[in-house]
């Protein structure tokens, strides 16, 4: 598929070969589907791609995956060092192991390690054991925690992002790239500043309407709005995930160049083959006649999961299956027990990405019950929307613009009021009780799946990059 796309594009693949791309993402980049798919598509097209990410206990500082270099840096910002009493590192220059040494040391390591050495990460700016005696260091640690912790934690995220910028900048100066690609707003200043010394191109990939994310403090929202107002008009190309967010960004920042849309579609290719087996139903030991309402993904706040559980009280048939994991798992299980719905609500762990669609396809309805807690949720078009489509599962989703746009255009399901468990149940019952309607929705997902698969988005991404090279 990728080779066919390359042939049809206006820029010869030989021109791409040697073109260096650096991506930035503020997570460990172990399972970030969008970032990894975009990077792999570029590598397959002949680009040299490296990703800078954040190091944690589950990952190592350097690895190569599908031809993509992933370099992870230790999160050790100013306030972390103060709270540890590490005064010396505050006034010293950032020192990192050169990329050549990381490649030599970790290039042959195929298995991630989970140990204390990984946490130290062989980064020479990590906690210095020689910064002061243990007694003085202990005193400073207590002093700073009691006097500065509260004010510094107000700017915790900006301090973390600045630390990430300082470290990745060292590497970008060591090995400059032709294009810098920032994933989400907090990495865009890093991408832009790293591009300046060589006048390289900059891409801002807005996975979310970041300034409208729930949970942001007032000071954070103001800061991020300023950042977006500053950088969104300056980047060479802005990419986002759907039409609603694109229109919002144009209106807010008077953008003269419309953002390009890359949907969060799954890969459906020779690596992921849909089976005829009823994988999820068999895994849960459910009878063939038991109808499944599936929620797949993270158990996170503001996704309407509590109301989805409550809706089980009003279902006329079937079970609700939560397939995934997250911080709310225990709370959701307790709610299920409190409402005595253990026979109607089932929890099962998430599965690897290459097994996901084969599990999803067992469902009779896939549900997306996100709540309206801000414009970011209101404009949502999550991965699971396109995963359900590619698994040929009818959809019941919140009555929000992008969900309505897709569900309505292709006639593949129903919408509901996510604040009302009764409304959720009414929509689910409508689909579960009507075999003819459900069969029609299921058939329509096959047409939608032709439009919403990664191979199509890959072609759009490569054309964006071709335009950057040509300009």
Secondary structure, 3 states (H helix, E strand, C coil): CHHHHHHHCCCCHHHHCCCEEEEECCCCCCCCHHHHHHHHHHHHCCCEEEEEEEECCCCCCEEEECCEEEEEEECCCHHHHHHCCCHHHHHCCCCCCCHHHHHHHHCCCCCCCCCHHHHHCCCCCCCCCCCCCHHHHHHHHHHHHHHHHHHHHCCHHHHHHHHHHHHHHHHHHHCCCCEEEEECHHHHHHHHHHHHCCCCEEEEEECCCHHHCCCCCHHHHHHHHHHHHHHCCCCCEEEECCHHHHHHHHHHHCCCCCCEECCCCCCCCCCCCCCCCCHHHHHCCCCCCCCEEEEEEECCCCCCHHHHHHHHHHCCCCEEEEEEECCCHHHHHHHHHHCCCCCCEEEECCCCHHHHHHHHCCCCEEEECCCCCCHHHHCCCCHHHHHHHHCCCCEEEECCHHHHHHHHHHCCEEEECCCCHHHHHHHHHHHHHCHHHHHHHHHHHHHHHHHCCHHHHHHHHHHHHHHHHHC
